[in-house]
Amino acid sequence: MNKKILVGLLSLTLGASFSLTSCDDVDDPVVSTTPIVKEVVTGAADVTATSATVTGTVTGLSGQAAGAYTVGVVYSTSENPTAGGSRVAGTLGEDGTTVTTTINGLSDGVTYYYASFVTLQGTVSQYGEVKSFITTDSEIATAAPADVEATTANLSGTINGMQDKLDAGTLAYGIIIAPASKSIEQGTKLPAEGTDNAFTVTAKGLVPNTAYQFAAFMTVNGADVLGNVQQLTTPVGVNAEAESIDDYVNMGTRLEWCRYNVGAASEGDAGTLLGFGDITGFNYSTELYEYADADITGTERDAAVAAGMGFTPTLADWEELFAVCDIEEATVDGTAGMKLTSRTTGGTIFLPAAGKREGTNIDYTYAGMYWTGNVRPDAADYASLIMVHSGIHAEQPALRSTGALVRPVRKPFVNEIEADVTKLAVGDLESNGRIRIEIYNEFGSTSSAPAIDLSALSFESQMVVDFTLSGVTGNLKEGAKGSYRAGLEYAAAGWDPSYWSSFDGNAQDCIVNGDGNYRVCMNTERTTTGAVVFCIDIDGLGNDVVDKTNVKVEKLVISLDPKQAMYTNVDTSGAHIWFGNKEDNGTDVRIEFYNEYGPSNDGSGDPFAGVTFGQGTTVANVTISGVTGNLVSGAAGSYTGAMSLACGGWYPSWWGGGASDQQISGDGTYNFPAYIEANGTGTVVWCIDIVGLWKDLADTSKLDIKINSVTTPVHAQ
């Protein structure tokens, strides 16, 4: 029986660069710069004691004459078979990519190194990765996984033909396991014990909601022989989406804290020591490039996100937790650690002490080492750890390759009401050029059939409405503005309190620029219940759509009193704000928060590099003085101003116009909105331009600008 034997020892990255030996015998030589062969992949080897059959692939030979190339395998007992190794021709399959090559006359128990190749015109060769196999008649097989849990699984295999070494205890064998994203050769060995040819090992510390591959292995003459490769996927461990408090605890902070670490099966189980940004649990490399080099909270490099357990807390989240908790030493299920008790809610969580890992070496200290989601801004090789021990806690830097624990958090659940969209009234309902989304209106068509249960509408401070529009994109008249301000129109039962959008670009409104998802909100200082009027108006859209009946609401969800703020203030106090004549054009006023190419760039870099602009409408509230009474004769008197914002990497961005336009008619305080279509960090260009104002000022030195606030949606995790 043949066995699959694989050990990747090194990789060769070879481009398809070809040279011409002579062009004297052609009249018009043409050299193509496009590689013919796109990729050569060395496949696995099925071996016996004296032979091996290798299945590899070559991509790019389609359409080439059979006599123009040779495919096969080069092999040697040296680690670099491409330098003087023996070549064996293979056959190209009917699919045009699969190459099968059989090597005969090998010696038993010898390690051979091999690589698939293609040679063009008998001159230039391209190779795949170098791998190795050992010739043997011994059989090894991998069984299907059993008892797969979120963090553990039982993995089995069988070995035949090696009983003498099993009895003598000289055979190294077990299971090799790796993330599905890596090759099996890069996996971690879990050794088995005993003398039975059938064996089982328990893989622990697996990351929930993660795909793995594994194979039985034995080590013969220093080389690993692998059985067939099997797959498994761990289920989600604790449910971050369930409203049950069983797995998450209200500690009196803006986030709820999970009772378990990633990779843990219980509170007393420490879980998995993970490198910064490792989402597999099986990366033991000390090479920093294999780990995340930027903040990971809420990203695809966040192990808690990958596990379906919320997200990794930031340094600020940890500090918020410690600020409201008492800490004491404790032991749970025989595991030492720290117990945190909230002084505001009485909630408790246990943080096991498991030390840290460097490579495969674990330092079992008395401390609990927990990742934050933040890299160290002052040291590129390091990220921030929280060390908890002896009733105290401290932040400390750690190499990103360090293995530490991850304690997930999640946003608290909010009270949500989903509207019956079939009962919404949508259209230019008041013939005023606005598209109205009527949820309930005592004086409208929804008075007898509201889209929500009004008795469930009760909140203490904030109401947020998320809605999905369709029928706008592709349905606008020629010359339409293209973007429109939208806001809430709401009056509680008894008409007090109430909120009526002024469409002036404030943070509670949004900008609609086509089909998509949008959010509007309102704040109140006292408990608010029921409704007399409850609508969303989109100003000006009714005038610009071709067919108003095509405008639909696909989904509408109302969130009541979300525990996390929906908007945050951007700190501009330490930033260099410049204003004056735009690019010396003698015409326009420009206000620069930061412009990589403008006078606000003092050489110290982007002052907003650490700011995240959340998806939605960012609003700058600005007071302008020195305009009233300071205009030349014949001045226009009214000027269009708009904000432009390009985040780091130039995406996302907003370049003014449409709903972001603001008319400046004299001294006063104005809102300048910008619609950001996705989360963005930092800035390249961030300006407000007021067209024509500079040239109409009698004395430009009297112009004064004050930035009162900048409000942006909270970055969605």
C-alpha angles and dihedrals in degrees: 000000000000121000131206109239121184137165119157109212104168142350129229120206107200124172122215096253114158131189130206116231095199141348099183092107097054127074101210111019114197120194117203115212092197112098113240095206112055100183142356117200124191109220135204123288125232106203145188128185092280108018145043133200115205124197114198138153136236119192122201105038095107109126095016120126114252091238093055097073146028124211130190144094133303115204141176143157086246119089090240105054093168089072104071100330125146117271125218120186118230135192128256113229127231090262089068094234111059115091120194119193129177120202117198135184097047125153122248118254096012127132113231128189119213145172135189115242145185123204120198120210089347089284117077124044133196121197137203126221118307114247135168142221136184121223114239141138092218115118126225127178136181122222126216115272120267136199093013110189131170093273106013141045136176111235124190142186143169133226125199128184096030101080094123091058091043090054091047092049092233099116119095109210144144138106128323114204131187139167113270088243093064134056118267089242088066092057133114121258119233105193122219126214135213137046102272117114088222114065142171130201128187115231109212133186094038116163114245119246092021132129118229138178125209142176139186112253141189127187115229122179090343095307127104121238113201132202125215115311118247130193135221137172121203117224124238108281106207119011112245090186099054119099092221114116091211094100100028129051132210102229095174094264131110090262132054117234124225118235092223139053122237107277094021124124095196142008091268093049111094094210127206128340103225133188116236105284095004108137097178108059092226105083107110096160119130091206106114094210089070091065135067116279097191137050110297105192109130094356132116088262091060110108092205090054091048090050092051090242103120117264142300114274119243123234088260090053091054092048090050089053095050091047092065100034140081114220127212137164114261143164124222121186090344093308119121120221146113128300116212119202121189114232090206105044104015090234118148137203131180123224111200118218109232104149119223140286131234109190105315094333116101120204103210098203127163091253134091111231114201129179122234116205092247135097117216109262091206098049121040096200094054141072130192121269128188112222115199122186143130093014095305137093136203141176115238136171120252133181109261089239090063115115111232139154127271121214110193126221132188139196114264116257117255131211105262133188119194114206124226097244091199088067096050118109109220128181144064088315097168098036091239100121094263128116106228125201102202114200093167133345122173087210098040140073092277094061092100097036114030118192091233139035100265092201089066092055105101129129139159105210117353142024121194124192121197116190138175119219130200134174096049102092109079092011101087127112121246109275094021117155092241097212130063138184117244130191146161126273107195140158122177123225106295090025093268128135102022140169126207118184115234092196089226095134099265123160093257091063128066138210118245113205102163140313113344148084121313140178134208127173147175136209130218134184097217141034112295124196139179125350143251092183124016116168144133116225123199106202117227097355093108090062094050106045119093096212115022092191091067093064107100139171110228096184137002124185126181118207117198121207100340108204092223117066113250094213135036135196121246112225108235096162095100097038124100106244114193128189133178141093113350110247090331090286092141091228117069137050116230128195111197121199086173133335120180087208100037142076091271088072104090093173096261094102134244109338088203097050091121096046120106116206108208124223109274136043120344112197129198115200108206134179114211122194136169094058103092110081091006103088126114121243111281094020118159092240094207125067135186116236128183138169124240120196129178114179124213112304088023092274131139102021143166123201104191129250132107114034093005092065115112124189113227110201101162143315113343148099118287138184118226113192130195124189111223111196096201141013110287135181129212128349141263098177125010116166146141115219123197107196118225098354098110095058091048096053113104092203113020091190090071093062112109130181128195124186105214099178145334116213123193132174116263112265107260112237 
